């Protein structure tokens, strides 16, 4: 039996969502299911990259915080994004 600790509980959720995204959905709901899973993962990631470094409990949260700091210093109109603003 595999035990999910409190530290890993939230990471287990997004890991399961990722696995669901890899599965082939029923063709009647393929776009809806894929969109729902993708947006859930995106919201989860955005929530975790905003966790302050001092509150980062797991190593994953610490990596997410470092990613947030890196992305905070990149302008949208520059590489790698090149979004017209």
C-alpha positions as CSV (number, residue, x, y, z in Angstrom):
1,X,0.0,0.0,0.0
2,X,1.3,3.5,-0.9
3,X,0.7,6.2,1.6
4,X,0.4,9.8,0.6
5,X,1.7,12.1,3.3
6,X,0.3,15.5,4.1
7,X,3.2,17.2,2.3
8,X,2.6,15.2,-0.9
9,X,-1.2,15.3,-0.8
10,X,-1.7,18.4,-3.1
11,X,1.1,17.2,-5.4
12,X,-0.7,13.8,-5.7
13,X,-3.8,15.6,-6.9
14,X,-2.1,17.4,-9.8
15,X,-0.2,14.2,-10.6
16,X,-3.5,12.4,-10.9
17,X,-5.0,15.1,-13.0
18,X,-1.9,14.8,-15.3
19,X,-2.5,11.1,-15.6
20,X,-6.2,11.7,-16.5
21,X,-5.1,14.2,-19.2
22,X,-2.9,11.5,-20.8
23,X,-5.9,9.1,-21.0
24,X,-8.1,9.1,-24.1
25,X,-11.5,10.6,-23.1
26,X,-14.8,9.4,-24.4
27,X,-15.0,10.9,-27.9
28,X,-18.3,12.7,-27.0
29,X,-16.6,14.7,-24.3
30,X,-13.0,14.8,-25.5
31,X,-12.7,18.6,-25.8
32,X,-14.6,19.3,-22.6
33,X,-12.8,16.8,-20.5
34,X,-9.4,17.9,-21.8
35,X,-10.2,21.6,-21.2
36,X,-11.5,20.9,-17.7
37,X,-8.4,18.9,-16.7
38,X,-6.0,21.5,-18.3
39,X,-7.6,24.4,-16.5
40,X,-7.6,22.6,-13.2
41,X,-3.9,21.9,-13.6
42,X,-3.2,25.5,-14.6
43,X,-5.1,26.9,-11.6
44,X,-3.3,24.5,-9.3
45,X,0.1,25.5,-10.7
46,X,-0.7,29.2,-10.5
47,X,-1.8,28.8,-6.8
48,X,1.5,27.0,-6.0
49,X,3.9,29.3,-7.7
50,X,2.6,32.1,-5.6
51,X,3.4,30.4,-2.3
52,X,6.0,32.5,-0.5
53,X,9.3,30.8,-0.1
54,X,9.0,30.8,3.7
55,X,5.7,28.9,3.5
56,X,7.0,26.4,0.9
57,X,6.7,23.1,2.7
58,X,7.7,20.6,0.1
59,X,10.6,20.6,-2.4
60,X,8.0,20.9,-5.1
61,X,6.7,24.2,-3.6
62,X,10.2,25.5,-3.4
63,X,10.8,24.7,-7.1
64,X,7.5,26.4,-7.9
65,X,8.5,29.5,-5.9
66,X,11.8,29.7,-7.8
67,X,9.8,29.4,-11.1
68,X,7.6,32.3,-10.0
69,X,10.6,34.5,-9.2
70,X,12.1,33.6,-12.6
71,X,8.9,34.3,-14.5
72,X,8.4,37.6,-12.6
73,X,11.5,39.0,-14.2
74,X,10.5,38.1,-17.8
75,X,8.5,40.5,-19.9
76,X,5.6,39.0,-21.9
77,X,6.8,40.6,-25.1
78,X,10.3,39.1,-24.8
79,X,11.5,35.5,-25.5
80,X,10.3,32.9,-24.8
81,X,6.8,34.2,-24.7
82,X,6.7,36.9,-27.4
83,X,3.1,37.9,-26.6
84,X,2.0,41.0,-28.4
85,X,1.0,43.5,-25.7
